[in-house]
Amino acid sequence: METALSIEKVLLAFAAALAIGLSALATAWAQSKIGAAGAGALAEKPELTGTIIILLAIPETMVILGFVIAAMILLMV
């Protein structure tokens, strides 16, 4: 009986790790594309600095949502 409870906790921890890890990878991929395009745009129009910073900050919400999901998974226990 104790083994089943341990396996359940391991699976919940793995699900929480996936929630954070996959959202972090997706954010990194999105920011790399936005950063490359933003650098090119800033080379031509330096007045777009504020817009590029905002566009780089938007994908961070994916990590925040992944953290919330992971917290919900872990608090389910």
Beta strands, then each sheet from edge to edge (+ up, - down):
end
